[in-house]
Amino acid sequence: MEQAEATQFLESLLGKTLHVTIPDGRLFTGTFQCTDCDSNVILSNSFEYRMPSKAVEKAAIDEVTSTGQPRKADMTSRFVGLIVIPGKQITKMEVEEKRDWPASSGPSLSIRPKQ
Amino acid sequence: MVSPRILHPNVQISDITRQFRDAASRLQPGRLIKDEHFTLFEAVSALEIGDPKMDSGVLGSDHDLEGDLDISTSASAEETIWLMDELMCREVAWHMGYPLSQTLFTSVHLERLLWPEPKQLSEARFDRVESSKPRPPSLISDIFQPFCIGLVKCCDLVLSTITNTHYYEEEDFATQIYNRPLLHDFPVSEVSTLLQKARMWLQASSLPPKLSDALKARLDLRYALLGLFESPSNSAGNITERLVGSIATIEQIESSAALGRPTSNEAFTLKIQRKLASNVPPRPMIAIERRKAFVFLRQLITDTLMALQLLNITSSDDLLVVYQTFMAQNPQPAVYVRALLQTFLTYNHAVLGKFAVRDFIWQDIQSLVRPTVSPLDRSTELGSTTAVSQSQLYSQLDHFISRCSQSFLDLFRTFCLNRCRVRRTLCHAVLEWDQLQADAEEIDILAQSVCQEKPVSYPPGEEITFSYSLSSWVYHHKLVQLRTIVHMGFELSIYAPHELAGMCWYLSFLSSTHLSHLERIGFFVSSQQHSQPSSPDGARATLRKLYRQFTWLKATEALAKALHCLLVVLQRHGQLANPKPAYASHRLRYELRMRPFMHLSVPEPISVGVAQELSSLQKNSDQAILQQASQLSQIARKAWEEVLKEKWRLSATQEAGDSTQTHSETMQYSTVEREWTRDVQSSMRASIGASIAISTLTKALQESRINAVKAEIPPIGHRDRWHSSWPVPKISI
């Protein structure tokens, strides 16, 4: 990837919702605002999602095994606002996009229209 | 690219980890890819994820969150008492301005009660798991749980009151609730019922009386607070009785606090901060000391109940004194009380729940300047002018009064802010009043022609002029505010010691200006009374009111002048000297200090040169100045004595001859009465202190020992600082 292309790719992501996972298992979603060469990422209006704790998970599994009914153990979430995630903390990064319908013939949404 | 996952028919998410890293690594070091509207200034406030100092979600060595929020299902009475008292200390900390996340929201019990958000009040329970068998009775679920619900509802009521008024976020109070609504949707009556049930449960229990009484007192106080915060004025019962009752309950709680014993399970933990919606870093737990918490609660209840008495006040004059005096208490009333007093201004859409704003303002104008026109009485023919100009006058008058209403009510509201903000807000307000004065003058001129007002010569023998009633009223209020700005400058220690002489001089200038203004108002009110003796009683009341203002100003002027003289002599002999820092100049400093006054049209701003000349008293010898100072301080003392005789309330002095004043009437306003008296007495002490300082200095001068003199201004709160608004130097040889 050329530098210009790299820049263009990153710029195309600005303003989109990113899902970033960090080593302790937490997932953050928020609007992509800024990054640098170390992949440090700034997200605004972020939410933190945490996997259900072992106790809750165990309780759910126990319930499933004893009752046979499906049971969900939800992730807990909370608003955390403006955050910076250091590049070294990022284990996974995903982008949320509008899905292209086969019928749509417009330009791909993944690249920002050039000014 | 890995094939995208579909979250929703319209939304997909794609893994871009590798692509992103690859692209980012190609950026030049230092180069940023950022949204055009995103600034690095904002970035500074971003929380760094993974940094334990910034990220409240970082888990410590213990990796499981939920497991630790283990709520004990049973607790002894002693433990319940402890839990209740701990919560109370945290509630007080919240009242004092600490956020919920550091105070009440460190309680595992409250967290369990409030999250997930209960849809019905019956869901607000410590044990959320549905269970088929009935719960065994326990102190935790039958006493402590209703107590917690009552406490949370109290917080909800307090929060609503505060957020509906003017306050400063974080400076006064933290309103964040971290996405945990404080049982906002549930009516107070249901919560009260729960508390009553708990009390009945306790009565039927077989606890030892000592413990049972201690728990009862805590439930009772919660019940009383709930009623107080719900609608302070509507609750039944005599204010004094309620006050005595609540204070007795607090005493009982305080004396039984020693019975409490900490729980073995961790009942308060910072781990809850990980779960709260929050854009701030983790912060430490705050609990106020028991002793201080009880002092605070007592004050809170006293102030709240005392504030209710203000609703009986009938004159704007008295009300302003009350707002000023009530808020000048040290320590200043809690933010809840300050908010409550603000709500009184729009209580049931009327000032104190009974005056329309227009009537309230007009009554104030009327009682001070007695203008010839009145918007309330349009039937009177005004002279022989045309109906057109008359209706024009009325419409302008209407317009003026509605323009004033905000500014006038803000006078009261301003005193409910924290002390620094009071001064700051007044500095802005005087500019507004300056503009109002110009508008009022226009109406006065129109009124002169419409009412065919006869000019009189004022000062007697000089040029003829008109009454200018409305603008006189505005000017009066402006001068009061200007004076308060200087006084609060002393109170807030804004001025450096070498600036005090200049500020005292300016204060005396403001007071003299105000005195001559009141004299002018008095002159026109009485000359009008001669020409049209329509309401001699009204005019008499006005002159009485002017006299009261006059006495106060006379005392202020004399003391300000005495202090000015004293400070000038001290400065001549190298005391309280200007430290002369490298980049300061007298002119710049003067501009800075006089900034609030420099943009006014009246009183005209005084240039630095003129101020310097007038305030330095160059032409007078030390001896002459001190002699004058000595006389002035005597005058000041006598004038304050005179003020003290007048009592704080205009209506009270009118009723003085009336012996029908009941006992409850004298009990009323006790806070205001006490504070006002203390204030005047302290001013009197300041005058005496000034006298002593002046005579010490005179003696030193006579004995040529003036160079051995040491002068200092005792700081606020010091025993020798007689009055916070009067910087009287303490002189020692």
Interface residues (C-beta under 8 A of the other chain):
Chain A: M1 E2 Q3 E5 A6 T7 F9 L10 E11 L13 L14 G15 H19 I22 D24 R26 F28 F32 Q33 C34 T35 D36 C37 D38 S39 I42 S44 E48 R50 P52 S53 K54 A55 V56 T76 R78 F79 V80 G81 L82 I83 V84 I85 P86 G87 Q89 I90 T91 K92 M93 E94 V95 E96 E97 K98 R99
Chain B: P4 I6 L7 H8 P9 N10 V11 Q12 I13 S14 D15 I16 T17 Q19 F20 R21 D22 A23 A24 S25 R26 L27 Q28 P29 G30 R31 L32 I33 K34 D35 F38 E42 A43 S45 A46 L47 E48 I49 G50 G57 V58 L59 D64 L65 E66 G67 N179 K275 L276 A277 S278 N279
